[in-house]
Every structure is written in structure tokens, then in C-alpha cells.
Amino acid sequence: MNERLDKILASQNLGSRKEAGALIRRGAVSVNGQTVRKPETKADPERDEIVVEGQRLTYRRYVYIMMNKPAGVLSAANDPRATTVVDLVPESMRRRGLFPAGRLDKDTTGLLIITDDGDYAHRMLAPASHVYKLYEARLDTPVLPGDAERFAAGLDLGDFTSLPAELTLPDENDPYVARVCIREGKFHQVKRMFLACGHEVQQLRRLRVGGLELDPNLEEGACRLLTQCEAEAVFS
Ligand code: URA
């Protein structure tokens, strides 16, 4: 699809529209080998070879960012009073329209996807997509015999009964740490499921969304761009 060159550059985090225009006017941009000096020149960012200051532009229509969410930040795009996950996205990955695809509680850590692709987020969160999420919880009391069966049977949480969920112990020597895999995403769901079995969640971390695992090299608060293939792994 043809778009104005200044708009294309601005959408790829190469400055504001005005700055991109200035870059083009001073001859720093070429399209298919030809220097272009008019910001309004049209190009197809997916087909044309656009070179900016000697570097070939890798065009991304949308971005998909993996964040290892730290505790204490809101899963929101912006908030007048609190730091949000989007505030933590580094300058080099910033774009207009970024938002978290799904929510983690303020005190929950781990895998969060931040994107500007509304359809992707919609698809990921749609119950029909059956995207399973894996959480690890540290509890105030040890997991009891029978808890896994109760999770598997579905728990009565008052306003709804949870779908069958798998409860496992990642370390057989530590019964205070449990993993649960769910595909629903109701408010405080994991905490409420444990509470229904008499345990308070002291720490909660998301480890996996669909087929996408939290990158073990990503420190809390850090982000990295996902490839298209990794972003799609959520649905596998
Ligand atoms: N379940 C919870 O209770 N909290 C989260 O942040 C995510 C799932």
C-alpha cells in the first residue's frame, strides 16, 4: 500500500512527521536506489527498498513487544497517577497506539505482550481462541492433596465456576510453589482460584501465553521485540 514517505518514517520511530520530512529534504532517504527529496512522495513500505542514512529500513506495520512486567506498574497504556507498562517501553520501541494485550494485576510479574495491533490483541483475548496462560504462584500455605483435583473439576468462585484447570508442582520439595494453566482471564482469577482452596497468593508470575514463553534472559522491567513468528506462537 502506498503511503507518504514522511508518514512511513514517522511510523517507524524515525522522528516526528516534521523531523522525517527534514530528513527527506536533506537527501538522506532513498527509495529503490533513487534519492527522494519530497516528503509527500509515495512509497510502498512493504515492497519498496527504503534506505535512511545508509541503512535499509526494516518496515514493521505493527510491533509486538515482550515485557517481563515488574511488580508495581499498571497494565494500562497511560494513567495520570501511576507508572504504566507502556511508560516502561524503551524509546527505541516506542510508537503511538501501544497498549498491553491483556492485563496482569499491579503486583503480578512476568510475560506481557505490548502491541499496537488491535486485531491481534482481540484475537488473543477472545475466549474462542483458547489461548492458555501458565502462571506460577507462591502461596502462604502448602498445596494440599486434592487441590489439583479441585482445580481440574472447576472451582465455584461465587459469580462463576472456573473452567477445568491444571495445577502442578514444579518442585516436589517446595509445596508452596504451584503452577496453574488456565484459558480464562477473569479479574484476579488465579488468586481467587487459590483462595477457594484456602491459599493466599503471595507472588504471581506469568510464564507462558499460548506457545510463547517468557524469555528467561529478560530481566524484570525489560522488553524485547518479538518476531512475527514469535508473536503468532501465542496461537499455537
Ligand atoms: N490471575 C490473577 O489473579 N492475577 C493476574 O494478574 C493474572 C491472573
Boltz pocket constraint, residues with backbone or C-beta under 6 A from the ligand:
constraints:
  - pocket:
      binder: B
      contacts: [[A, 103], [A, 104], [A, 105], [A, 106], [A, 108], [A, 186], [A, 187], [A, 188], [A, 189], [A, 190], [A, 191], [A, 192], [A, 204]]
      max_distance: 6.0
